[in-house]
Amino acid sequence: MNNPSQDPEEFARDRIGARESSPPPETGLYVVATPIGNLRDITLRALDILGGVSRVYAEDTRVARKLMDAYGLKPRLAAYHEHNAETAREEILGALGRGESVALISDAGTPLVSDPGFKLARAVIEAGHRVFPIPGASASLAALVVSGLPSDRFLFAGFLPNKQGARKATLAELADVDATLILYESGPRLADSLADMADVLGARPAAVARELTKMFEETRRDTLDVLAAHYAQAGPRGEIVVVVGPPLAKGEVSEEALDAFLLKALPRGVKEAASEAARDLGVPRKRAYQRALELKDRA
């Protein structure tokens, strides 16, 4: 019962866990964010949940064990990853059906972001159980806030395709998105991906955030072409997030100016001409592609 002499705001803080540990977990799936590097980035609530649920499913139990050992937690651990997801989902649904509480963690950051966890959450919801978010570290948001790029509207696009053709096609689809783009990348592919971004998106401002919260944390900010040249020499390693600014604001391009540009570029193909116009003139790619088709048919 509320103490009559207690300040109402202070009482409200107490009720949401500001001064007390979390109550025992209810039946349901707890999607728990874990540190992306610095183990101090675990939340107090996450520790309560991981220490109180019936079982914890992890992307890699060896990685999870290091985190648990650091905080003296000894939950029942099992694996949930893309190779055993179907079998593990049935196990988890069975546990929830018996009234147990289950936590899901990934190797780092927030589960369900670029991993198969969303299928589990969907199955749990369809089975009539609750899904509880336990928020915390996220590499995508950490990179966004240090990028210096607009954060009022952004799109998380995950990993680009491995092959250059598919990668450029995906980037072309993203070219007209009026928002900051957030992508994940690996060290060996970074320079090539940045070069393709520069080719398709133009010289947009961007940031490469590497090894966030870890000992060798690095954030480098420049245009895509300059970043591509740098990392072609640097040979980066580690976990990498690329943040790309939205399309550059340019003045209205007349039909005459667009036609003149496209006619010069058309010998390289309709798609290439449209991509170049979108990149260099700042016109929507759909407009440039449609006009390029019309000019090609007239030729």
C-alpha positions in Angstrom: 0.0 0.0 0.0 1.2 3.5 -0.8 2.8 5.3 2.2 0.7 8.5 2.7 3.9 10.4 3.5 5.8 9.2 0.4 6.1 11.5 -2.6 3.8 10.2 -5.4 6.5 10.4 -8.0 9.0 8.6 -5.8 6.4 5.9 -5.2 5.8 5.6 -9.0 9.6 5.1 -9.5 9.6 2.3 -6.9 6.7 0.6 -8.6 8.6 0.4 -12.0 11.7 -1.1 -10.5 13.8 1.9 -9.8 14.8 0.6 -6.3 13.7 -3.0 -6.2 14.7 -6.0 -8.2 12.3 -7.4 -10.8 9.5 -9.7 -9.6 9.8 -13.4 -10.6 9.3 -13.8 -14.3 5.9 -14.7 -15.6 5.2 -17.3 -18.2 6.4 -16.0 -21.5 9.3 -15.3 -23.8 11.8 -12.6 -22.6 13.8 -11.1 -25.5 16.8 -9.9 -23.6 19.4 -7.4 -25.0 23.0 -8.2 -24.0 26.2 -6.1 -24.3 27.8 -5.6 -27.7 31.2 -5.4 -26.2 31.6 -3.8 -22.8 30.0 -6.2 -20.2 29.0 -3.2 -18.0 26.3 -2.4 -20.6 24.1 -5.2 -19.3 21.0 -3.7 -17.5 19.9 -4.5 -14.0 16.6 -5.8 -15.2 18.3 -8.1 -17.8 20.4 -9.6 -14.9 17.2 -10.2 -12.9 15.5 -11.9 -15.8 18.5 -14.1 -16.8 18.8 -15.2 -13.2 15.1 -15.9 -12.7 13.8 -17.6 -15.9 13.3 -21.3 -16.2 15.8 -21.5 -19.1 17.8 -19.3 -21.4 18.2 -19.9 -25.1 21.4 -18.4 -26.7 22.8 -18.1 -30.2 26.1 -19.6 -28.9 26.0 -21.1 -25.4 29.8 -20.6 -25.1 29.5 -16.9 -25.6 26.5 -16.8 -23.3 28.4 -18.7 -20.6 31.1 -16.0 -20.5 28.4 -13.4 -19.7 26.7 -15.5 -17.1 30.0 -16.3 -15.4 30.9 -12.6 -15.3 27.8 -12.0 -13.1 27.6 -15.3 -11.3 24.5 -16.5 -13.1 23.8 -20.2 -13.6 20.7 -20.5 -15.8 19.7 -23.6 -17.7 21.3 -22.9 -21.1 20.3 -24.2 -24.5 21.1 -23.2 -28.1 18.8 -21.4 -30.5 20.3 -20.5 -33.9 19.5 -20.9 -37.6 20.6 -24.5 -37.8 18.3 -25.8 -35.0 15.6 -23.2 -34.9 12.7 -25.4 -35.9 13.5 -28.0 -33.2 14.3 -25.4 -30.6 11.0 -23.6 -31.3 9.1 -26.7 -30.5 11.0 -27.1 -27.2 10.4 -23.5 -26.2 6.7 -23.7 -27.0 6.4 -26.9 -25.0 8.1 -25.2 -22.0 5.8 -22.2 -22.3 2.9 -24.6 -22.4 4.0 -26.0 -19.1 4.0 -22.5 -17.5 7.8 -21.9 -17.7 9.5 -18.6 -18.4 12.1 -18.5 -21.3 14.7 -15.9 -22.2 16.2 -15.5 -25.6 19.6 -13.8 -26.1 22.0 -13.4 -29.0 25.8 -13.2 -29.0 25.6 -9.4 -28.7 23.0 -6.7 -28.8 19.2 -7.1 -29.2 17.8 -10.4 -30.4 15.6 -10.5 -33.5 17.8 -7.9 -35.3 19.4 -9.7 -38.2 18.9 -13.2 -36.6 16.2 -15.9 -36.8 14.6 -14.9 -33.5 11.6 -13.1 -35.1 10.3 -16.5 -36.2 10.3 -17.6 -32.5 8.6 -14.5 -31.4 5.9 -14.9 -34.0 5.4 -18.6 -33.1 5.1 -17.7 -29.4 2.5 -14.9 -30.1 0.5 -17.3 -32.4 0.5 -19.8 -29.6 -1.1 -17.3 -27.3 1.9 -16.5 -25.0 3.3 -13.2 -24.1 6.6 -11.7 -25.4 8.4 -9.4 -23.0 11.1 -6.9 -24.4 14.0 -6.4 -22.1 15.8 -3.5 -23.8 19.4 -2.7 -23.8 22.4 -2.4 -26.1 22.0 -2.2 -29.9 24.8 -1.8 -32.4 22.6 -0.1 -34.9 21.4 2.6 -32.5 24.8 3.1 -31.0 26.3 3.7 -34.4 23.5 6.1 -35.4 24.0 8.4 -32.3 27.8 8.7 -32.9 27.5 9.1 -36.7 26.6 12.8 -36.6 24.0 12.1 -39.3 20.2 12.8 -39.1 18.5 10.6 -36.6 14.9 11.8 -36.9 14.2 9.2 -39.7 16.3 6.1 -40.4 16.1 2.7 -42.0 17.9 -0.4 -40.7 18.7 -2.4 -43.8 20.8 -5.2 -42.2 23.5 -6.9 -44.3 23.9 -6.3 -48.0 24.2 -9.3 -50.4 27.6 -10.8 -50.8 27.7 -10.6 -54.6 28.3 -7.2 -56.2 25.5 -7.4 -58.7 22.9 -8.2 -56.0 24.5 -5.7 -53.7 24.2 -2.9 -56.2 20.6 -3.8 -57.0 19.7 -3.6 -53.3 21.5 -0.3 -53.0 19.5 1.0 -56.0 16.3 0.1 -54.2 17.5 2.1 -51.2 18.7 5.1 -53.1 15.5 7.0 -53.0 14.7 6.4 -49.3 14.5 9.8 -47.7 16.2 8.6 -44.5 19.5 7.8 -42.9 20.5 4.2 -43.8 22.0 1.8 -41.2 23.8 -1.3 -42.5 25.9 -4.1 -40.9 29.1 -5.2 -42.6 32.1 -7.4 -42.1 35.7 -6.4 -42.3 36.7 -8.3 -45.4 33.7 -6.9 -47.4 33.7 -3.4 -46.1 35.9 -1.6 -48.8 34.0 -3.2 -51.6 30.6 -2.5 -50.1 31.6 1.2 -49.5 32.8 1.5 -53.1 29.5 0.1 -54.4 27.6 2.5 -52.0 29.6 5.4 -53.4 28.9 4.3 -57.0 25.1 3.9 -56.5 24.4 6.4 -53.8 26.9 9.1 -54.7 29.2 11.0 -52.4 26.9 11.0 -49.4 28.2 11.7 -45.9 28.6 8.5 -44.0 30.2 7.0 -40.9 31.9 3.7 -40.2 31.5 2.6 -36.6 33.8 -0.4 -35.7 34.1 -2.4 -32.5 31.7 -0.2 -30.6 32.1 -0.2 -26.8 35.3 -2.4 -27.2 38.9 -1.6 -26.6 39.7 -0.7 -30.2 36.5 1.3 -30.9 36.7 3.5 -33.9 34.3 5.8 -35.7 35.4 7.4 -39.0 33.2 10.0 -40.7 33.6 11.2 -44.3 32.0 10.8 -47.7 31.4 7.3 -49.0 34.1 7.5 -51.7 36.7 8.7 -49.3 35.8 6.0 -46.7 36.0 3.3 -49.5 39.5 4.5 -50.4 40.6 4.5 -46.8 39.3 1.0 -45.9 40.7 -0.4 -49.1 44.1 0.2 -47.5 43.2 -0.2 -43.8 42.0 -3.8 -43.9 39.6 -3.4 -41.0 38.5 -6.2 -38.6 35.7 -6.7 -36.1 32.0 -5.9 -35.9 31.1 -2.9 -38.2 28.1 -0.7 -38.7 27.9 1.7 -41.7 25.6 4.7 -41.4 24.8 6.6 -44.6 23.2 10.0 -44.8 19.9 10.6 -46.7 19.9 11.7 -50.3 21.6 15.0 -50.8 19.2 18.0 -51.2 19.5 19.5 -54.6 17.6 22.0 -56.7 14.8 21.0 -59.1 16.3 19.5 -62.2 14.6 20.5 -65.4 13.5 17.9 -68.1 16.0 19.4 -70.5 18.9 19.0 -68.0 17.8 15.5 -67.2 17.5 14.5 -70.9 21.0 15.9 -71.6 22.5 13.9 -68.8 20.7 10.7 -69.7 21.6 10.9 -73.4 25.3 11.0 -72.5 24.9 8.1 -70.1 22.6 5.9 -72.1 25.4 4.1 -74.0 26.2 2.4 -70.7 22.7 1.1 -70.4 19.3 2.3 -69.0 19.8 1.1 -65.5 23.3 2.5 -65.3 22.1 5.8 -66.7 19.3 6.1 -64.2 21.6 5.3 -61.3 24.1 7.9 -62.4 21.3 10.5 -62.8 20.0 9.7 -59.3 23.5 9.9 -57.9 24.8 13.0 -59.6 21.6 15.1 -60.2 19.7 14.0 -57.1 16.5 13.2 -59.0 14.4 10.2 -57.9 15.7 7.0 -59.5 12.2 6.0 -60.7 11.9 9.3 -62.6 15.3 8.9 -64.2 14.7 5.3 -65.1 11.3 6.0 -66.7 12.8 8.9 -68.7 15.8 6.8 -69.8 13.4 4.2 -71.1 11.5 6.8 -73.1 14.7 8.3 -74.6 16.0 4.8 -75.5 12.8 4.0 -77.3 13.0 7.2 -79.3 16.6 6.5 -80.4 
